[in-house]
């Protein structure tokens, strides 16, 4: 095992040399719109004397919009601080498999990223001082104020779940995502639907109009099937009850009328699901939507980039929030939304340079550049591009955030609740039978 780890680290160190050289080579001239040492870009105007190396093993792949924005930030940072070097490895989503062992092995890593904060809370450096500095390109705001408010809210909740203090910043949320229904505007028009549904009743009425027009209303696949029932149930019972249900399969809420209602609602929805849903393996459902064979697909805002080649440039993208469940515990501002927290490692040998680099990543110029490349910017006043344009309306209206699966997660949820809900949605069982199975299996968990 030690030999394997040593080999992995040796390989990633070799890749780092290449990535670092590539970054240095691309920073020979200022990035577009930047001016070395100016008030809008930091540098010497800040009075900071920074030098040395900042090492970042990124979860993004070279060529992705997020990677291009990070590289631009590195180029700007190195232009303004010529005694500093940013060394980046584009590891991809598997970076967490090697980050932990690398840190334990004494490897220099200054910037950490992940979809959420790790439970190893001692990894994270308090960066509140940087978040209270002026934002680059928006000097009338602090860095914290320049970030979309809902992302700061998601950051605080993420820190709390990990066991970190919530009155400090241990990371800055970048590359936001939000969950909602992507829809085909042309198919809506064909069905005579002129407004997007805001309530579950209106949503079901839209499904009926689509079906009457001979259009599959909703499609999905195995990877994201759980999003529909989870969103419905969470809005119906509320986040506190969801937390209790996740904590214990014996919680009384599992036997409540609200759970029965959720199963019944999915049974009512099932005739409007595409017939392919039952056999769709990811990404088959997304492809079905992108080919115009179904009108709606519930997913996060990253979906358009995943089907870009199939959908093409002229696809009639639309987006709306998951409908509010009438008489539910959560209001219309309850949304699954989040980002990727970029943090500074507490053992960084160059923490001040690392924090300053993050200020560049969060700058308005870099975030606007991210939008130009097709990514989702995190700064106030930046527009989301193309297919994601309407996602900003949902982000702006959010006042309470949840995780991708609405925080409903446990072994019981995965093994029983989700499986039974999927069967109901694909007409493989009835709501009553599913509830009966749920009740019978709960005592085993």
Secondary structure per residue as TSV (DSSP state, phi and psi in degrees):
chain	resnum	aa	ss	phi	psi
A	1	X	-	360.0	-40.3
A	2	X	H	-64.6	-37.9
A	3	X	H	-64.7	-39.8
A	4	X	H	-64.3	-45.1
A	5	X	H	-62.3	-42.3
A	6	X	H	-62.0	-39.5
A	7	X	H	-65.2	-42.2
A	8	X	H	-61.3	-44.8
A	9	X	H	-66.4	-38.0
A	10	X	H	-63.0	-42.0
A	11	X	H	-64.0	-45.8
A	12	X	H	-67.8	-32.0
A	13	X	H	-66.0	-38.2
A	14	X	H	-64.7	-40.7
A	15	X	H	-64.1	-34.9
A	16	X	H	-63.7	-38.1
A	17	X	H	-60.8	-44.1
A	18	X	H	-64.3	-45.4
A	19	X	H	-64.1	-39.1
A	20	X	H	-65.7	-41.4
A	21	X	H	-64.4	-39.8
A	22	X	H	-62.1	-43.2
A	23	X	H	-64.2	-42.3
A	24	X	H	-64.2	-38.6
A	25	X	H	-66.8	-32.8
A	26	X	T	-84.2	-1.2
A	27	X	T	-108.5	22.6
A	28	X	S	-71.6	-18.4
A	29	X	S	-131.7	152.7
A	30	X	-	-59.9	146.0
A	31	X	-	-65.0	154.2
A	32	X	T	-54.8	128.6
A	33	X	T	88.6	-6.0
A	34	X	-	-96.2	157.8
A	35	X	-	-139.9	118.9
A	36	X	T	-56.5	126.2
A	37	X	T	77.9	5.6
A	38	X	-	-80.2	164.4
A	39	X	T	-64.5	-25.8
A	40	X	T	-84.1	-12.4
A	41	X	T	-122.6	-2.0
A	42	X	-	88.4	-123.9
A	43	X	G	64.8	-142.2
A	44	X	G	-63.1	-23.1
A	45	X	G	-64.4	-21.9
A	46	X	G	-80.5	-16.7
A	47	X	T	79.4	3.8
A	48	X	-	-80.4	135.9
A	49	X	-	-106.6	97.0
A	50	X	-	-115.6	145.0
A	51	X	-	-155.8	172.1
A	52	X	E	94.4	-172.0
A	53	X	E	-105.3	141.2
A	54	X	E	-115.7	120.9
A	55	X	E	-108.0	131.1
A	56	X	E	-137.3	118.4
A	57	X	E	-99.6	107.9
A	58	X	E	-92.9	147.6
A	59	X	S	-79.1	-2.8
A	60	X	S	-97.7	159.4
A	61	X	-	-100.9	144.2
A	62	X	T	-56.9	133.3
A	63	X	T	100.2	-19.5
A	64	X	S	-70.7	151.3
A	65	X	H	-52.8	-41.1
A	66	X	H	-64.3	-41.3
A	67	X	H	-65.3	-38.2
A	68	X	H	-65.4	-38.2
A	69	X	H	-68.9	-41.7
A	70	X	H	-61.9	-41.8
A	71	X	H	-64.9	-38.2
A	72	X	H	-62.6	-42.6
A	73	X	H	-60.9	-40.8
A	74	X	H	-63.9	-42.1
A	75	X	H	-62.4	-44.6
A	76	X	H	-64.2	-43.9
A	77	X	H	-61.8	-46.2
A	78	X	H	-70.4	-28.1
A	79	X	H	-68.0	-41.1
A	80	X	H	-80.9	-24.4
A	81	X	-	-125.9	78.7
A	82	X	T	-63.5	-15.2
A	83	X	T	-88.9	3.8
A	84	X	E	-109.9	152.5
A	85	X	E	-131.8	134.4
A	86	X	E	-106.9	119.4
A	87	X	E	-108.5	114.5
A	88	X	E	-117.0	135.2
A	89	X	E	-112.1	127.9
A	90	X	E	-90.5	85.3
A	91	X	-	-77.8	-37.9
A	92	X	-	95.4	-174.1
A	93	X	T	-64.5	-15.2
A	94	X	T	-85.5	8.5
A	95	X	H	-61.3	-26.6
A	96	X	H	-68.3	-20.7
A	97	X	H	-69.6	-23.1
A	98	X	H	-116.3	-16.1
A	99	X	H	-62.9	-49.2
A	100	X	H	-57.4	-54.1
A	101	X	H	-59.1	-35.2
A	102	X	H	-65.6	-43.2
A	103	X	H	-63.6	-42.0
A	104	X	H	-64.8	-28.9
A	105	X	T	-85.3	2.1
A	106	X	T	86.5	11.9
A	107	X	-	-67.1	141.2
A	108	X	-	-75.2	116.0
A	109	X	-	-133.9	122.1
A	110	X	-	-102.7	-34.8
A	111	X	E	-112.0	131.8
A	112	X	E	-116.2	145.2
A	113	X	E	-142.6	158.7
A	114	X	E	-175.6	168.4
A	115	X	S	-69.5	-19.4
A	116	X	S	-153.7	168.5
A	117	X	-	-71.9	139.4
A	118	X	-	-76.0	152.2
A	119	X	S	-68.0	-17.0
A	120	X	-	-77.8	76.5
A	121	X	G	-66.5	-19.3
A	122	X	G	-70.9	-4.7
A	123	X	G	-73.5	-22.5
A	124	X	B	-100.8	134.3
A	125	X	-	-91.6	139.6
A	126	X	-	-67.2	117.4
A	127	X	-	-113.1	22.8
A	128	X	H	-57.2	-37.1
A	129	X	H	-61.0	-41.3
A	130	X	H	-66.3	-40.4
A	131	X	H	-66.2	-20.4
A	132	X	T	-94.7	1.1
A	133	X	S	-80.3	162.7
A	134	X	E	-60.5	139.8
A	135	X	E	-75.0	138.3
A	136	X	T	-70.8	124.2
A	137	X	T	89.1	-11.7
A	138	X	E	-141.5	62.0
A	139	X	E	-66.9	-10.5
A	140	X	E	-81.2	-1.5
A	141	X	E	-123.5	155.6
A	142	X	E	-79.6	168.8
A	143	X	H	-58.1	-44.0
A	144	X	H	-60.5	-42.1
A	145	X	H	-70.2	-24.0
A	146	X	H	-80.3	-14.1
A	147	X	B	-87.0	143.1
A	148	X	-	-50.3	128.2
A	149	X	H	-53.0	-38.1
A	150	X	H	-65.9	-26.7
A	151	X	H	-73.1	-37.0
A	152	X	H	-65.0	-37.2
A	153	X	H	-64.7	-45.4
A	154	X	H	-63.0	-35.7
A	155	X	H	-64.7	-44.2
A	156	X	H	-63.0	-41.7
A	157	X	H	-67.1	-38.2
A	158	X	H	-65.7	-39.3
A	159	X	H	-64.9	-41.5
A	160	X	H	-62.1	-42.6
A	161	X	H	-63.6	-33.5
A	162	X	H	-80.8	-13.5
A	163	X	T	97.0	17.0
A	164	X	-	-95.3	155.3
A	165	X	-	-63.8	143.7
A	166	X	S	-96.8	-7.7
A	167	X	S	-94.5	10.6
A	168	X	S	-130.4	166.7
A	169	X	-	-107.7	124.7
A	170	X	S	-110.7	3.5
A	171	X	-	-170.7	165.7
A	172	X	E	-119.9	128.1
A	173	X	E	-77.8	122.1
A	174	X	E	-121.5	169.1
A	175	X	E	52.9	61.6
A	176	X	E	-67.7	156.1
A	177	X	E	-138.9	156.6
A	178	X	E	-146.5	144.1
A	179	X	E	-95.7	137.0
A	180	X	E	-172.5	-179.5
A	181	X	E	-87.8	117.2
A	182	X	E	-78.1	139.6
A	183	X	E	-139.5	157.2
A	184	X	E	-92.6	110.1
A	185	X	H	-62.9	-34.6
A	186	X	H	-65.3	-41.3
A	187	X	H	-68.7	-36.2
A	188	X	H	-61.5	-42.8
A	189	X	H	-64.1	-41.6
A	190	X	H	-60.2	-33.7
A	191	X	T	-87.4	-0.3
A	192	X	T	77.9	22.6
A	193	X	-	-92.3	116.6
A	194	X	-	-103.0	-15.8
A	195	X	S	-135.8	145.2
A	196	X	-	-73.9	144.7
A	197	X	-	-70.8	141.3
A	198	X	-	-109.0	-22.5
A	199	X	B	-121.1	164.1
A	200	X	H	-63.6	-36.6
A	201	X	H	-61.4	-44.7
A	202	X	H	-65.3	-35.4
A	203	X	H	-62.8	-45.3
A	204	X	H	-66.5	-34.3
A	205	X	H	-64.4	-38.9
A	206	X	H	-65.1	-40.6
A	207	X	H	-59.7	-41.0
A	208	X	H	-64.9	-41.8
A	209	X	H	-62.9	-39.3
A	210	X	H	-66.2	-43.6
A	211	X	H	-62.9	-41.7
A	212	X	H	-62.3	-27.9
A	213	X	T	-88.3	4.7
A	214	X	T	78.9	25.7
A	215	X	-	-114.5	133.5
A	216	X	-	-64.8	120.5
A	217	X	-	-70.8	-49.9
A	218	X	B	-134.5	141.8
A	219	X	-	-130.4	165.3
A	220	X	-	-162.1	179.7
A	221	X	-	-144.3	178.6
A	222	X	T	-62.0	-26.9
A	223	X	T	-70.0	-32.0
A	224	X	T	-123.9	10.5
A	225	X	T	-57.2	-36.3
A	226	X	H	-67.4	-17.3
A	227	X	H	-62.3	-37.3
A	228	X	H	-66.6	-56.2
A	229	X	H	-65.0	-36.2
A	230	X	H	-62.2	-43.7
A	231	X	H	-65.2	-40.4
A	232	X	H	-64.0	-51.0
A	233	X	H	-63.6	-42.4
A	234	X	H	-62.2	-40.0
A	235	X	H	-70.4	-28.9
A	236	X	H	-76.1	-46.8
A	237	X	H	-98.5	-22.0
A	238	X	-	95.7	158.1
A	239	X	H	-66.2	-34.7
A	240	X	H	-64.7	-42.0
A	241	X	H	-68.1	-37.8
A	242	X	H	-60.5	-40.7
A	243	X	H	-62.2	-42.0
A	244	X	H	-67.0	-38.3
A	245	X	H	-68.2	-35.5
A	246	X	H	-69.1	-33.0
A	247	X	H	-73.5	-28.6
A	248	X	-	-154.3	130.9
A	249	X	T	-72.1	-13.7
A	250	X	T	-94.8	3.5
A	251	X	-	-60.2	136.6
A	252	X	G	-56.9	-24.5
A	253	X	G	-61.2	-27.3
A	254	X	G	-65.7	-21.6
A	255	X	G	-102.4	12.9
A	256	X	S	-81.2	164.8
A	257	X	H	-65.9	-28.3
A	258	X	H	-65.1	-38.3
A	259	X	H	-65.2	-42.2
A	260	X	H	-60.8	-39.7
A	261	X	H	-63.4	-40.2
A	262	X	H	-63.7	-42.5
A	263	X	H	-64.9	-40.7
A	264	X	H	-64.3	-37.7
A	265	X	H	-65.6	-38.8
A	266	X	H	-69.0	-33.9
A	267	X	H	-65.5	-40.1
A	268	X	H	-65.4	-34.2
A	269	X	H	-75.0	-27.7
A	270	X	H	-54.2	-38.4
A	271	X	T	-65.7	-16.0
A	272	X	T	-95.7	-3.9
A	273	X	B	-77.6	147.4
A	274	X	-	-58.0	140.9
A	275	X	G	-60.0	-20.7
A	276	X	G	-77.6	-13.5
A	277	X	G	-56.7	-40.2
A	278	X	G	-62.3	-30.2
A	279	X	T	-110.7	-1.2
A	280	X	-	-66.7	121.4
A	281	X	-	-105.5	133.3
A	282	X	T	-49.7	132.1
A	283	X	T	-102.5	32.2
A	284	X	H	-57.8	-39.5
A	285	X	H	-65.8	-41.6
A	286	X	H	-62.2	-40.8
A	287	X	H	-66.4	-38.7
A	288	X	H	-58.8	-44.1
A	289	X	H	-64.3	-46.6
A	290	X	H	-65.1	-24.1
A	291	X	T	-85.6	-0.1
A	292	X	T	79.8	20.5
A	293	X	S	-95.5	-2.0
A	294	X	-	-151.5	152.4
A	295	X	S	-88.6	-27.4
A	296	X	E	-139.5	150.6
A	297	X	E	-149.7	123.7
A	298	X	E	-84.8	120.3
A	299	X	E	-160.7	177.1
A	300	X	E	-86.9	166.1
A	301	X	T	-67.8	-4.0
A	302	X	T	-79.7	-9.9
A	303	X	H	-57.1	-43.3
A	304	X	H	-54.5	-36.5
A	305	X	H	-71.0	-25.0
A	306	X	H	-76.7	-21.7
A	307	X	S	-120.8	17.2
A	308	X	H	-57.3	-42.3
A	309	X	H	-66.0	-37.0
A	310	X	H	-76.2	-45.1
A	311	X	H	-69.4	-36.5
A	312	X	-	79.2	173.2
A	313	X	T	-73.3	-21.8
A	314	X	T	-102.1	13.3
A	315	X	-	-63.9	135.2
A	316	X	-	-82.0	74.2
A	317	X	E	-70.1	137.7
A	318	X	E	-139.2	163.7
A	319	X	E	-152.3	137.1
A	320	X	E	-145.4	157.6
A	321	X	-	-68.3	153.6
A	322	X	-	-56.8	132.0
A	323	X	-	-60.7	146.0
A	324	X	B	-70.9	134.5
A	325	X	-	-86.4	119.9
A	326	X	T	-57.4	137.8
A	327	X	T	63.7	19.3
A	328	X	-	-84.0	166.9
A	329	X	S	-76.8	-23.9
A	330	X	S	-105.1	144.4
A	331	X	-	-86.2	-174.3
A	332	X	T	-69.9	-16.4
A	333	X	T	-84.6	-0.1
A	334	X	E	-78.1	118.9
A	335	X	E	-143.5	142.4
A	336	X	E	-80.4	111.7
A	337	X	E	-150.5	152.4
A	338	X	E	-175.9	-167.9
A	339	X	E	-156.7	-164.6
A	340	X	E	-112.8	112.2
A	341	X	E	-72.2	121.8
A	342	X	E	-95.6	127.2
A	343	X	E	-131.3	166.0
A	344	X	E	-106.2	131.1
A	345	X	B	-67.2	134.6
A	346	X	T	-63.8	-22.7
A	347	X	T	-97.5	15.1
A	348	X	-	-60.7	133.5
A	349	X	T	-77.9	-7.4
A	350	X	T	-137.9	59.2
A	351	X	H	-65.7	-35.7
A	352	X	H	-67.4	-40.5
A	353	X	H	-67.0	-38.1
A	354	X	H	-63.9	-43.0
A	355	X	H	-64.7	-41.0
A	356	X	H	-64.9	-36.8
A	357	X	H	-61.0	-41.5
A	358	X	H	-63.3	-32.1
A	359	X	H	-64.2	-33.4
A	360	X	H	-71.6	-40.8
A	361	X	H	-59.6	-37.2
A	362	X	T	-84.6	2.8
A	363	X	S	-69.1	154.0
A	364	X	H	-61.8	-39.1
A	365	X	H	-62.7	-44.7
A	366	X	H	-68.6	-40.3
A	367	X	H	-68.3	-36.6
A	368	X	H	-67.8	-36.7
A	369	X	H	-63.5	-40.6
A	370	X	H	-56.9	-43.8
A	371	X	H	-62.5	-39.5
A	372	X	H	-62.1	-30.1
A	373	X	T	-86.2	-1.6
A	374	X	T	101.2	6.3
A	375	X	-	-92.4	177.0
A	376	X	-	-103.4	114.6
A	377	X	-	-77.1	153.6
A	378	X	-	-103.4	-3.8
A	379	X	B	-94.7	148.2
A	380	X	T	-60.7	133.0
A	381	X	T	89.6	-5.8
A	382	X	-	-89.9	137.3
A	383	X	-	-91.9	139.3
A	384	X	-	-81.1	142.3
A	385	X	-	-88.7	156.7
A	386	X	G	44.6	-119.3
A	387	X	G	-62.4	-20.7
A	388	X	G	-95.7	4.0
A	389	X	T	-54.7	-41.3
A	390	X	T	-80.5	-7.9
A	391	X	H	-64.0	-28.4
A	392	X	H	-65.1	-29.4
A	393	X	H	-64.7	-39.6
A	394	X	H	-70.8	-41.6
A	395	X	H	-59.3	-45.3
A	396	X	H	-64.8	-31.3
A	397	X	H	-86.9	-8.4
A	398	X	-	-72.1	132.8
A	399	X	-	-130.6	-1.4
A	400	X	E	-149.1	128.6
A	401	X	E	-112.7	151.8
A	402	X	E	-134.8	168.0
A	403	X	-	-76.9	-180.0
A	404	X	T	-55.9	-40.7
A	405	X	T	-98.4	20.3
A	406	X	T	61.1	26.7
A	407	X	T	66.9	13.1
A	408	X	-	-92.6	103.0
A	409	X	-	-155.1	126.4
A	410	X	S	-173.5	171.7
A	411	X	H	-62.2	-39.9
A	412	X	H	-64.4	-42.1
A	413	X	I	-60.2	-48.2
A	414	X	I	-66.9	-44.9
A	415	X	I	-81.7	-28.0
A	416	X	I	-120.7	-62.3
A	417	X	I	-56.8	-52.5
A	418	X	H	-63.8	-42.6
A	419	X	H	-62.1	-42.6
A	420	X	H	-70.5	-39.0
A	421	X	H	-62.2	-41.7
A	422	X	H	-62.5	-39.6
A	423	X	H	-63.4	-40.5
A	424	X	H	-65.7	-45.6
A	425	X	H	-62.2	-30.0
A	426	X	T	-103.1	17.3
A	427	X	T	59.0	35.5
A	428	X	S	-97.0	-10.1
A	429	X	S	-157.4	172.2
A	430	X	-	-99.0	163.6
A	431	X	H	-61.3	-42.5
A	432	X	H	-62.6	-43.6
A	433	X	H	-66.3	-38.0
A	434	X	H	-65.0	-42.9
A	435	X	H	-63.5	-39.7
A	436	X	H	-62.4	-41.7
A	437	X	H	-64.9	-41.8
A	438	X	H	-58.1	-46.4
A	439	X	H	-64.1	-42.3
A	440	X	H	-69.3	-30.9
A	441	X	H	-87.9	-17.6
A	442	X	H	-58.2	-37.6
A	443	X	T	-67.1	-13.8
A	444	X	T	-85.4	-5.0
A	445	X	-	-122.2	360.0
